[in-house]
Amino acid sequence: MSKILELREKRANLWERTKNFLETHRREDGTVSAEDTATYERMEADVVNLGNEIKRLERQKELDDELKAPINTPITNKPESRKPDIKTGRASEGYKKAFWNTMRSKHYYDVSNELSIRSDTEGGYLVPNEYEKTLVEALEEENFFRKLATVITTSGGERKIPIVTAKGTAEWIEEAAAYPFSDDTFGQVTIGAYKLATMIKISEELLNDSAFNMESYISKEFARRIGAKEEEAFIKGDGTGKPSGIFNTEEADVTVAGSTLSLDNVMDLYYSLRSPYRNKAVWILNDSTIKAIRKLKDGNGNYIWQPSVREGEPDKILNRPYFTSVYAPEISSGNKVLAFGDFSYYWIADRQGRSFKRLNELYAPNGQVGFLASQRVDGKLILSEAVKLLKMG
């Protein structure tokens, strides 16, 4: 039995014991003493910690499998004398080599011809294609929302997305009667591009040290920073200088009357979403909201939070997967705390090319070199009926 499967079964058993403890220690009025509450919360914390360890082991397994994969394709037939495909533009080996040499060295004038390919008007250089792919992959790892949304690439200007706001209908008619007209109503959503930027400083000693993998360091650090700000904007952005987040809407589809989340509230939100969207829907919420939902039961006495006991299968709420984010609002009066829907209808538009700039003189007295990274991105929910929100009263 694998370690991951063993931990999943251990967590499932611990969760059953935790639920049984809560039920057997309820008093006649339905409440639990402070001492028993503290014991329950410790048991629940152990369940959460096991879940985090499972996620770490699954990520470790993914990396191990990736590193074990063969780097070359075995020759199965007679080799032929054929020249390899030559990449051009930002994908070329020359551009890639010139880019990183320029990032490392202050005086590297031999690469001007290579870097003249699609150079930035503000003096920066577009990231090589291979590195940009690495950066995008790192962003997806750092920002889970990109895996749920639809990501498109734009080359410039605004992107207008046509949508159907109302559909036509059919009617029963008499024989030889005129056909009724019922047209669809169309609208459009416009996606632009907002600039997201960050800067890091690296000492000259590290830049001159061939053992220091600058490419890997910059990739991970920029991905961490940009990914975190992207996730924050996609979840709760106000649309002013940044994308519009899914929780940033005027209205909510379900409003809780009191200050406590109940099963009826979660069920109302679940069924407020039309069935075609429910088939692909997931939940997005804060960790504190998950804690409250873990105590909710259905009419048969079953807890609606279901821990997974299979490798690669996520935990679920009402049989649908969920994702947690620190940027999702916590349970508090007036907050929208739960989003449920098909988030492929949230579109993320990446403006093609991420730009790097090297600052030689600004930090020279400290023996450091600055690096700027920027990208232009926008995100917007293009079909409001695909995502439903729950708001605390």
DODREN-740445 format. One record per residue (C-alpha): residue number from 1; residue in three letters; x, y, z. Coordinates in Angstrom, 2 decimals, decimal comma. Each point is the difference from the previous one (the first is absolute). Example, Ala and Ser with C-alpha at 12.3 -4.5 7.8 and 13.67 -1.06 7.14 Angstrom:
<pts>
k r X Y Z
1 ala 12,30 -4,50 7,80
2 ser 1,37 3,44 -0,66
</pts>
This chain:
<pts>
k r X Y Z
1 met 0,00 0,00 0,00
2 ser 1,34 3,44 -0,96
3 lys 0,68 2,60 2,66
4 ile -2,59 2,35 -1,52
5 leu -2,76 -2,61 0,03
6 glu 0,95 -0,96 3,55
7 leu -0,31 3,62 1,14
8 arg -3,31 0,40 -1,80
9 glu -1,45 -3,01 1,79
10 lys 1,44 1,21 3,29
11 arg -1,58 3,40 -0,52
12 ala -3,37 -1,54 -0,92
13 asn 0,05 -2,14 3,17
14 leu 1,03 2,96 2,13
15 trp -2,83 2,06 -1,50
16 glu -2,51 -2,71 0,93
17 arg 1,30 -0,04 3,57
18 thr -0,17 3,80 0,08
19 lys -3,63 0,00 -1,14
20 asn -0,92 -2,74 2,49
21 phe 1,69 1,94 2,83
22 leu -2,06 3,07 -0,83
23 glu -3,26 -1,96 -0,09
24 thr 0,60 -1,97 3,19
25 his 0,98 3,09 2,00
26 arg -2,94 2,21 -0,89
27 arg -2,11 1,01 2,98
28 glu -3,77 -0,24 0,09
29 asp -0,35 3,58 -1,28
30 gly 2,20 -0,83 -3,01
31 thr 3,04 1,97 1,17
32 val 3,48 -1,26 0,83
33 ser 2,03 0,95 3,07
34 ala 3,06 2,21 -0,35
35 glu 2,30 -2,88 0,91
36 asp -1,56 -2,33 -2,57
37 thr 0,04 2,77 -2,59
38 ala 3,75 0,44 0,51
39 thr 0,51 -3,77 -0,39
40 tyr -2,08 -0,03 -3,18
41 glu 1,97 2,90 -1,48
42 arg 3,29 -1,78 0,72
43 met -1,29 -3,11 -1,77
44 glu -1,23 2,12 -2,90
45 ala 3,40 1,71 -0,22
46 asp 1,63 -3,44 -0,30
47 val -2,32 -0,73 -2,93
48 val 1,03 3,28 -1,66
49 asn 3,70 -0,68 0,58
50 leu -0,31 -3,46 -1,55
51 gly -1,68 1,60 -3,01
52 asn 2,88 2,46 -0,39
53 glu 2,54 -2,81 0,24
54 ile -1,88 -1,94 -2,68
55 lys 0,15 3,02 -2,31
56 arg 3,75 0,34 0,58
57 leu 0,61 -3,69 -0,75
58 glu -2,14 0,18 -3,14
59 arg 1,98 3,00 -1,23
60 gln 3,25 -1,80 0,83
61 lys -1,19 -3,03 -1,97
62 glu -0,82 2,17 -3,01
63 leu 3,49 1,50 0,07
64 asp 1,63 -3,42 0,39
65 asp -1,95 -1,37 -2,96
66 glu 0,95 3,04 -2,06
67 leu 3,69 -0,36 0,82
68 lys -0,05 -3,74 -0,68
69 ala -1,43 0,49 -3,46
70 pro 2,52 -0,67 -2,83
71 ile 1,53 3,13 -1,45
72 asn 0,66 -1,60 -3,37
73 thr -2,19 -2,03 -2,34
74 pro 1,52 -3,44 -0,70
75 ile 0,95 -0,75 -3,59
76 thr -2,31 -2,76 -1,29
77 asn 0,86 0,13 -3,69
78 lys 2,95 0,72 -2,23
79 pro 1,38 3,48 0,61
80 glu -0,24 2,40 -2,89
81 ser 2,25 2,89 -0,80
82 arg -2,42 2,82 0,59
83 lys 0,64 3,47 1,31
84 pro -1,96 0,93 3,13
85 asp -2,72 2,62 -0,25
86 ile 1,44 3,45 0,55
87 lys -2,00 2,18 2,35
88 thr -0,39 3,66 -0,82
89 gly -0,94 3,21 1,81
90 arg -0,20 -0,17 3,80
91 ala 0,14 -3,80 -0,12
92 ser 3,41 -0,08 -1,65
93 glu 3,07 -1,18 1,89
94 gly 1,77 3,22 -0,93
95 tyr -2,67 2,18 1,54
96 lys -0,14 -2,13 3,15
97 lys 3,77 0,10 0,45
98 ala 0,14 3,72 -0,72
99 phe -2,83 0,73 2,43
100 trp 1,63 -1,69 3,00
101 asn 3,46 1,32 -0,86
102 thr -1,46 3,50 0,01
103 met -1,73 -0,65 3,32
104 arg 3,29 -1,17 1,52
105 ser 2,44 2,49 -1,51
106 lys -0,06 3,78 0,04
107 his 2,15 0,33 -3,11
108 tyr -1,10 -2,60 -2,50
109 tyr -0,16 1,83 -3,31
110 asp 0,33 -2,96 -2,35
111 val -3,65 -0,95 0,35
112 ser -1,69 3,11 -1,37
113 asn -0,94 -1,69 -3,26
114 glu -1,62 -2,92 1,79
115 leu -1,89 2,14 2,50
116 ser -1,29 2,35 -2,68
117 ile -2,65 -2,65 -0,62
118 arg -3,22 1,44 1,46
119 ser 1,73 2,21 2,57
120 asp -2,16 1,94 2,43
121 thr -0,61 3,67 -0,81
122 glu 0,80 0,91 3,61
123 gly 3,41 -1,61 -0,08
124 gly -0,83 -3,43 1,35
125 tyr 0,40 -3,34 -1,72
126 leu -2,74 -2,54 -0,52
127 val 0,60 -3,25 1,82
128 pro 1,11 -2,90 -2,25
129 asn -2,80 -2,36 -0,95
130 glu 1,38 -2,95 1,93
131 tyr 0,43 2,06 3,16
132 glu -3,41 1,57 -0,37
133 lys -1,48 -3,50 -0,12
134 thr 1,88 -0,86 3,18
135 leu -1,27 3,16 1,64
136 val -3,59 -0,70 -1,00
137 glu 0,24 -3,51 1,42
138 ala 1,38 1,40 3,23
139 leu -2,82 2,52 0,14
140 glu -2,56 -2,78 -0,31
141 glu 1,68 -1,85 2,85
142 glu 0,01 3,13 2,15
143 asn -3,48 1,16 -1,06
144 phe -2,59 -2,83 -0,03
145 phe -2,62 2,24 -1,63
146 arg 1,74 -0,17 -3,39
147 lys -0,70 -3,74 -0,12
148 leu -3,74 0,64 0,40
149 ala -0,35 2,98 -2,32
150 thr 0,24 0,32 -3,78
151 val 3,34 1,60 -0,94
152 ile 0,39 1,81 -3,31
153 thr 2,89 1,96 -1,49
154 thr -0,44 3,39 -1,63
155 ser 2,55 1,86 -2,08
156 gly -1,30 3,52 0,58
157 gly -3,02 2,21 0,61
158 glu -3,23 -1,09 1,63
159 arg -1,59 -3,41 -0,55
160 lys -3,76 0,09 -0,55
161 ile -1,74 -3,26 0,95
162 pro -3,53 -0,49 -1,41
163 ile -2,49 -1,66 2,35
164 val -3,65 -1,03 -0,25
165 thr -1,96 1,90 2,66
166 ala -3,41 -1,51 -0,86
167 lys -0,96 -3,00 -2,10
168 gly -2,94 -0,32 -2,37
169 thr -2,81 -2,47 0,56
170 ala -2,23 -2,25 -2,12
171 glu -3,81 0,08 0,02
172 trp -2,85 -2,31 -0,97
173 ile -1,79 1,22 -3,15
174 glu -2,99 -1,07 -2,03
175 glu 0,39 -1,60 -3,40
176 ala 0,85 2,58 -2,69
177 ala 0,43 2,67 2,69
178 ala 2,86 2,48 -0,18
179 tyr 3,23 -0,92 1,70
180 pro 0,65 2,13 3,10
181 phe 3,15 2,09 0,20
182 ser 2,14 -0,48 3,09
183 asp 3,53 1,30 -0,36
184 asp 2,88 -0,46 2,38
185 thr 1,24 3,15 1,73
186 phe 3,72 0,59 -0,21
187 gly 2,34 2,08 2,12
188 gln 3,72 0,25 0,45
189 val 2,59 0,16 2,73
190 thr 3,22 1,93 -0,52
191 ile 3,29 -1,23 1,44
192 gly 2,99 2,35 0,02
193 ala 3,36 -0,24 1,73
194 tyr 1,23 1,27 3,37
195 lys 3,68 0,21 0,80
196 leu 1,42 -2,12 2,82
197 ala 3,63 0,61 0,93
198 thr 2,64 -0,90 2,56
199 met 3,73 0,43 0,56
200 ile 2,75 -2,05 1,63
201 lys 3,62 0,81 0,83
202 ile 2,87 -2,46 -0,45
203 ser 3,57 0,58 1,14
204 glu 2,74 0,24 -2,60
205 glu 1,76 -2,95 1,63
206 leu -2,96 -2,27 -0,68
207 leu -0,30 1,23 -3,58
208 asn 3,68 -0,80 -0,63
209 asp -0,23 -3,38 1,71
210 ser -0,57 -2,63 -2,66
211 ala -1,32 -2,38 2,66
212 phe -2,94 2,31 0,69
213 asn -2,98 -0,97 -2,17
214 met -1,37 3,46 -0,65
215 glu -2,61 -1,23 -2,48
216 ser -1,57 -2,38 2,54
217 tyr 0,11 2,55 2,83
218 ile -1,63 2,79 -2,01
219 ser -2,62 -2,36 -1,38
220 lys -1,09 -1,22 3,43
221 glu 0,18 3,37 1,73
222 phe -1,90 1,89 -2,68
223 ala -2,57 -2,82 -0,17
224 arg -0,54 0,17 3,76
225 arg -0,54 3,76 0,00
226 ile -2,01 0,31 -3,20
227 gly -2,03 -3,14 0,72
228 ala -1,06 1,27 3,43
229 lys -1,12 3,40 -1,31
230 glu -1,81 -1,62 -2,91
231 glu -1,92 -2,35 2,28
232 glu -0,95 2,89 2,27
233 ala -1,32 2,00 -2,98
234 phe -1,86 -2,91 -1,59
235 ile -1,72 -0,72 3,33
236 lys -0,79 3,47 1,38
237 gly 1,34 2,61 -2,45
238 asp -2,13 3,13 -0,36
239 gly 0,70 0,55 -3,71
240 thr 1,78 3,31 0,65
241 gly 3,56 -0,35 -1,27
242 lys -0,33 -3,76 0,37
243 pro -2,27 -2,85 -1,19
244 ser -3,53 -0,44 1,37
245 gly -0,23 -2,78 2,59
246 ile -2,77 -2,57 0,32
247 phe -0,97 1,19 3,51
248 asn -0,16 3,66 -1,06
249 thr -3,62 0,30 -1,10
250 glu -2,86 2,16 1,21
251 glu -2,49 -2,79 0,57
252 ala 0,07 -3,49 1,53
253 asp -2,12 -2,97 -1,05
254 val -0,53 -1,35 3,52
255 thr -0,01 2,14 3,15
256 val 0,27 -1,50 3,49
257 ala -2,60 1,38 2,37
258 gly 2,12 -0,36 3,14
259 ser 3,71 -0,02 0,77
260 thr 0,47 -3,79 -0,16
261 leu 0,44 -2,10 -3,12
262 ser -2,46 -2,90 -0,23
263 leu -0,54 -3,01 -2,25
264 asp -3,09 1,66 -1,47
265 asn 2,13 2,97 -1,08
266 val 2,57 -2,20 -1,73
267 met -2,74 -2,08 -1,62
268 asp -1,78 3,12 -1,22
269 leu 3,20 1,20 -1,64
270 tyr 0,61 -3,42 -1,55
271 tyr -3,41 -0,10 -1,67
272 ser 0,02 3,68 -0,96
273 leu 2,47 -1,04 -2,70
274 arg -1,62 -1,51 -3,09
275 ser 0,72 -3,68 -0,53
276 pro 2,12 0,44 -3,20
277 tyr 2,49 2,03 2,05
278 arg -0,17 -2,25 3,08
279 asn 1,53 -2,88 -1,97
280 lys 3,33 1,88 -0,13
281 ala -0,41 2,25 3,03
282 val 2,42 0,34 2,90
283 trp -0,05 1,95 3,27
284 ile 2,38 2,83 0,90
285 leu 0,18 1,10 3,63
286 asn 2,25 0,93 2,90
287 asp 1,53 -2,58 2,36
288 ser -2,07 1,42 2,86
289 thr -3,17 -0,65 -2,01
290 ile 1,05 -3,62 -0,54
291 lys 0,33 -0,33 3,77
292 ala -3,64 1,08 0,41
293 ile -1,22 -2,27 -2,80
294 arg 1,70 -3,06 1,52
295 lys -2,59 0,06 2,79
296 leu -3,04 0,04 -2,33
297 lys -2,08 -3,15 -0,61
298 asp -2,70 -0,92 -2,48
299 gly -3,47 -1,33 0,86
300 asn 1,37 -3,53 0,37
301 gly 2,59 1,05 2,55
302 asn 2,91 -0,16 -2,48
303 tyr 2,59 2,78 0,03
304 ile 0,02 1,86 -3,31
305 trp 3,80 0,38 0,07
306 gln 1,48 -3,18 -1,44
307 pro 3,73 -0,81 0,35
308 ser 1,48 -1,79 -2,97
309 val 1,45 -3,49 0,52
310 arg 1,34 -0,36 -3,57
311 glu 3,25 1,32 -1,37
312 gly -0,45 2,94 -2,34
313 glu -3,63 0,56 1,03
314 pro -0,76 3,28 1,86
315 asp -2,11 0,43 3,12
316 lys -3,58 0,98 -0,75
317 ile -3,01 1,93 1,24
318 leu -3,32 -1,49 -1,14
319 asn 1,97 -2,18 -2,44
320 arg 1,70 2,96 -1,71
321 pro 3,72 0,92 0,41
322 tyr 1,03 3,14 1,82
323 phe 3,00 2,34 0,03
324 thr 1,04 2,25 2,85
325 ser 1,62 3,42 -0,25
326 val 1,21 2,41 2,65
327 tyr -1,50 2,77 -2,15
328 ala -3,56 -1,36 0,19
329 pro -1,95 1,98 2,65
330 glu -0,41 -1,53 3,46
331 ile -3,36 -0,55 1,67
332 ser -1,02 3,42 1,22
333 ser -3,05 2,22 -0,22
334 gly -0,52 1,32 -3,53
335 asn 2,71 -2,13 -1,61
336 lys -0,50 -2,26 -3,01
337 val 1,66 -3,15 1,31
338 leu -0,79 -2,79 -2,46
339 ala 0,24 -0,20 -3,80
340 phe -1,33 -2,98 -1,94
341 gly 0,06 -0,33 -3,75
342 asp 1,72 -0,92 -3,23
343 phe 3,02 2,30 0,03
344 ser 0,93 -0,77 -3,60
345 tyr -2,33 2,94 -0,70
346 tyr 2,52 2,24 1,73
347 trp 2,39 1,04 -2,77
348 ile 3,59 1,04 0,60
349 ala 1,63 1,99 -2,80
350 asp 3,80 0,01 -0,08
351 arg 1,53 2,72 -2,12
352 gln 2,61 -1,84 -2,04
353 gly 3,54 0,24 1,37
354 arg 1,34 0,68 3,49
355 ser 2,68 2,65 0,17
356 phe 3,27 0,12 1,97
357 lys 2,25 2,99 0,64
358 arg 3,39 0,20 1,66
359 leu 0,91 2,99 2,23
360 asn 3,76 0,44 0,08
361 glu 0,58 3,32 1,73
362 leu -2,83 0,44 2,51
363 tyr 1,39 -2,48 2,56
364 ala 3,66 0,10 -1,11
365 pro 1,22 1,63 3,29
366 asn -1,26 -3,09 1,84
367 gly 1,55 -2,44 -2,46
368 gln -3,39 -1,15 -1,23
369 val -1,85 -0,20 -3,28
370 gly -3,75 0,47 -0,24
371 phe -2,31 -1,97 -2,25
372 leu -3,48 1,14 -0,97
373 ala -2,66 -2,37 -1,25
374 ser -3,42 0,97 -1,27
375 gln -2,96 -1,50 -1,75
376 arg -3,36 1,25 -1,19
377 val -3,02 -2,05 0,89
378 asp -3,73 0,36 0,53
379 gly -2,71 -2,32 1,27
380 lys -3,78 0,15 0,01
381 leu -3,02 -2,25 0,50
382 ile -1,65 0,05 -3,41
383 leu -3,18 -1,87 0,95
384 ser -1,42 0,93 3,40
385 glu -2,46 -2,90 0,18
386 ala 2,89 -2,50 0,01
387 val 1,14 1,00 3,52
388 lys -2,16 0,48 3,10
389 leu 0,92 1,74 3,27
390 leu -1,13 -0,32 3,61
391 lys -0,02 3,07 2,25
392 met -0,18 0,24 3,77
393 gly -2,82 2,20 1,30
</pts>
